[in-house]
């Protein structure tokens, strides 16, 4: 049994393609991550830059998805907690280099999370996450590609989307959606169309999805449904 889905629909919206980032943004991100004047290999896919035990990879043809890793020594100790203020201070230059509003960053479960907004609405799955250890940034992932919108179209409201979700649950679940592996812990990789019982509420978001070829990410208008008995929401196109 679903509770009333009363959040107001924006009425219209558009799909945003995540496009190839400019090389200058990749250079700025590499500098913010401490690579200095190390050259970036722009000829390949991904673009890569390495220095000692650190590596940055950027996939230009997949919306500028990027990942930074620094080799860590496993000690068996509990995860390092840098503290909120230090974490935010260290990550703000990285977020700004990635073209994000650093004021939107929050400290969550020992890491910094920044989720951009589209047309004033929250996004889902398009966030940047930065994990720290005692030496600084240990792991980070996010997106560099600009979001370019197509033509506006009418959207389903939450009730209409939920009705279609129920119809899909009664039939054969869609199996054509291609979803890559999530790039960060707790980050959804795409719009999920699984049927969902016991929906308790909904909010409008722009959700990360992928074209049918599985290689071209986009942000689609969607309703994010919360469910009874789980913290894991489910998104359905609006």
Secondary structure, DSSP 8 states (H G I E B T S, - for coil): ----------SEE--EEE----HHHHHHHHHHTT-TT---BTTSSSEEEEETTEEEEEEGGGTTEEEEEE-------------HHHHHHHHHHHHHHTT--GGG-EEETTEEEE--EETTEEEES--EEEEEETTEEEEEEEE-S-EEE---EE---HHHHHHHHHHHHHS-----------SSTT---S------SSEEEEEEEEEEEE-TTSS-EEEEEEEEEEETT-S--EEEE-
